[in-house]
Amino acid sequence: MLGAKYDIEPFFWSSSLNWIPSRYQENPKAGEGDHITITLTFLKSMDGMYNRNGSQSTDSLTSNATIEDRLTLTEQMIDTQAPLRLRSKKRILVLDLLSVHLIRNKDDSTIISYHPTMSYHPVTEASYLRDRIRYAGQSVYWQLIFRNSPDPTFVLLTYVWHALYAWDEALEHLYNHICWLETKVISTNDMILTQELHVIRAHHLHYSSLLEDFQKTVEFIKTTRNPAMDSVSKSEQESSAKLLVRECDNLLSEIDRLELGSRMQDRRLKNVMNLVFSSVNIQDSKRMQQMTEAAVKDSAAVRRDLSIAF
């Protein structure tokens, strides 16, 4: 990589720096290769205490820059870009970025990734993605794929699987937190819970839109053929194309499962919010009934006193 030069569109850096989901192909040359760019925002779950340096905090009460303090302020304005605190498990849901520029060439290919530096939580590092590729190369499943196809697009799919695993874990933690809130609502009638539910629902709607972008990204990879594959035999082209379609379909199937679970979570959220309002209305009705009974008793007592006086 030292001394190498690549012509990369400025859109890659602008979309990466601004966390704008994007996917496009550039400079395609038949029999030679092309450049494709994937910029994807995904959700991940992490431990609830991190300081500005990205290391785990040992004292949440003395650290002025802990994420707990920041969340207390961001929840007031419902910032869907901010981390979402899950009090039940002491976890937070944060947004992470997968920004990859893949240079597909018939001789050799190169992956260039961008990794931002966040003030309040760590993001996926280049060393971590490198390890993902190494571990994938050690598995029997991916070894067969890499052996049967020279298409470097399959290396990019290992990155996409990393984002999918993060989504799966984060949505599972969110579901457990919603169930915990549902239990709290049944046992208490605290109106503060409605504020937290509104915050969660606002974040949840944003997560649903990110899942849609995730699906579009996988469909883009599936339909964007590598021009460098024209340099191999027809049989290799056909087998590689079938493999790519199969792997992308697997990803799309998993994304559909996540979207189905997300819609179920949204219905659970609506149900919990309705339960809160119903519980509060029942309590208000009981209080009004008690006040009415007290007023009737007072009125009867006044009339009795007046009749005695006359």
N, C-alpha and C positions, 0 to 999 in steps of 0.2 A: 504493500500500500504506500510505502514511503516514496515520494516523488511522482506518484501516479496522478493523472488529471482526468476529470470527468466533466462532461457538459451536462449540468443538471438545471432544469427549469427553475426559475425563482419561485414558482408556485409551490414547490416542495417545501421551501423554507418558510414562505408566508403562511401556508396552511399548517405547518408544524408549529411555528412560533405562536400562532393564534388558536391552536387546537381546533382547526376546522376540518371536519371529515371530508376526505377527498379520495378519488381514485381515478387514475387516467393512464393512458399509454402514450408514449412519445417516441419519435425517431424509429419507427418500425422499418426494417430492411429485410426483404425476403431472403432467406438463406443465411442471414447474418445475425439478426437479433433485434432487440428493442430495449426500451426503458419503461418500467411501470412503477407507479408510485401508489402507496397505500398509506393513508393517514386515518387512523381510527381511534376514537375515544371509547374506552371500555371501563367497566366497573370492577372494583376489587375490594375485598374485605381485609382489614388489618387490625392489629392490636390497638386499643384506644388511646395510648399515651406515647406521643412522639414529640420531640422538641424540634427546633428549627434546623438542626443539623441532620435530622432524619434518624437519629439514634433513639433508642427507647428510653423514656424518662422514668426515673426511679421515685420521684416525689412529685405528685400532681399538685400538692398544695403550695410548694415553694417555687415551682417553675412558673415564671411570668409568661412564658411563650408556649405553654402546653396547648394541645389541640382542644382540650376540654374548655379552656377559657374562651378560645375563639368561637367554638360552637355555640356557647351561650349567647354570643352577640349575633352570630349569623342566623340563628334560628328565628330571631325576632323579625327579620326581613325576608325570610324564606328564600335564601339564595340557593338555587338548585345546583350551582357550580361548587358550592362549599361542601365539605365532608358532612355526612349524615351520621349522627351518633346513635348507637343502639345500646341503650342503658341496660337492657336485660343481660347482655353478654359482655359488656364493656368492650365493644368493638366499634369501629367506624367504617363506613362505606365511602370510599374516595374514588375519584376519577383518575384514570391513568391513560397514557398515550402510547399508541403503537404507530410509529412513523417510519416507514421503510421505503427505500428506493432500490429496486432490484434492476441491475444491469444484466440482461440475458444475452449471452453471446455464444456462438457455436464452439469457440475454443475454451473460454473460461468465463465465469460469471462472478459478479461482485454484488454484495448486499451492503448498502449504506443506511445506517439507522440513526435517528435523532432522539436524544434523551434529555428532556428538560430538567431543570433544577427547581424543585418546589420548596417553598419556605416552611410549610407546615406538615408535610408528609413526604416520605421517599417515593420515588417512582421506579419502574422497572429499569434496571441498569443494563448496559450492553453486555457485561460479563454474565449476567443471569440468562439473557437470551442466547449467548454463546453456549452456555452449559446446556440449555434446552436442546440445541441442535446436536450437541455431543451425546446427550442421553438418548435422543431419538435415533442417532446413528448406531447406538448399541443395542437397540431393540430389534427383535427378529422381524417384526411387522414392517418397520421403516427400512430396514436393510434390504428387504425384498423389493420395496418400491424403488429405492435408490439404485438397486442393481438392475432392475428391469426398465428404468427410464432415465435418460440423460437430461431430462427437463429440470432446470433449477427451480421451477415454480413450486415443486414439492418441498423445497427447503423453506420457501415463504409460508407454506401451509403449516409448518411446525410453529411458526410465530403466531399464526391465527389460532391454532389450537391452544396456545398459552392464554390468549385473551378469552377464549371460550371457557377454559377451566376457571379463570378468575370470575367470569360472569356467574358460572354455576355456583361457586362457593358463596359469592356475595348475595345472590338471590335466596339461597338457602338460609343464610343468617338473617336476612330481612324477613323471611317468612316466619322464622322462629320468634323474632321480635314482635311481629304482628300478633301471633298467637299469645305471647306474653301480655301484650297490651289488652287483648280481648279478655284474658283472665282478670286483669286489674280492673277493667270496666265492670265486669260482673260483680266483683267483690266491693268496689267503691263507686262513688258517684262524683268523682273529682272532675270539674270542668277543665282543669289544666290539661287533662289527657286529650281533650279535643284539640287544643293547640298543637300538641305533638302529633296527633293524627293528621292534622292539616299539613304540617311540615312534611311528614312522611309521604302523604299523597302527592304533594307538589313535586318532591324528588322522584317519586315513582312514575309520574307522567313523563318526566324528563328521561328516566331510564328506558321507558318504552320507546321513545324516539331514537335513543342510541342503539337499541336492539334492531330497529328497522335499518339504520345505517350499517350495522354489522352484517345484516342479511344482504344488503346491496353490495357490500364489499366482496363477500364470498361469491355472489353471482357474477361480479365483474371478473374475478380471477377465473371462474369457470368458463366464461365466454371469451376471454381475451387470449387468443392463441399465441403461442411463442413462435415468431417467424424463424428462429434459429432451427426449429425442428424440421424445416424443409431440407436441411443438409443431411438428414439421416434417411434410412430406408423407409419405404411405405409401411412395412409391417411394424417397425418401431414407432412410427408416427401414430398408427392406429391403436396399438397397445398402450402407448403413453397417453393418448387422448382419452381412452376408456378409463385408465387409472385416475386421471385428473377429474373426470366427471364423477367417478365413484367417490373419491375423497371429498370433493366439494358437496356432493349430495349428502354425505355423512355429516358434514358441518352444517348444512342447511337443515337437516333433520334435527340436529341438536338445538339449533337456534329456534326452530319451531317449537320444540319442547320447552325451551326457556320462555318463549312468548306466551305459550299456553299457561305456564305457571305464573307468569306475570299478570295475565288477565285474571286468573283465579285470585291472586293476591289483591288486585284492585277491588274485586267483589268483596273480599274479606274486609278490606279497609272500609268500604261503604257500609257494610253490615255493622262493624264495630262503631262507626260514627253514628249510625242510626240508633244503636243500642245506647250510646251515651246520651243522646238527646231524649230518647224515650225514658231513660232512668231519671234524668233531670226533670222532665215533665211530670212524671209520677210523683216525685218528691215535692215539686211545686204544688201539684194538686192536693197532696196530703196536707201541706202547710196551709193552703187556702181553705181547705175543709176545717182544719183546726181553728183558724182565725174566724171563720164563719160561725162555728159552734160557740166559740168564746164570745163573739159579738151578740149572738142570740141569748146566751146566758146573761150577759151584762144588760141587755135590753129588758129581759124578763125581770131581773133584779131591780132595775130602775122603776118599772111599772109597779112592781109590788111595793116598793118604798113609797111611791107616790100615792097608791091607794090607801096605805096605812096612814099617811100624813093627812089625807082628806077624811 
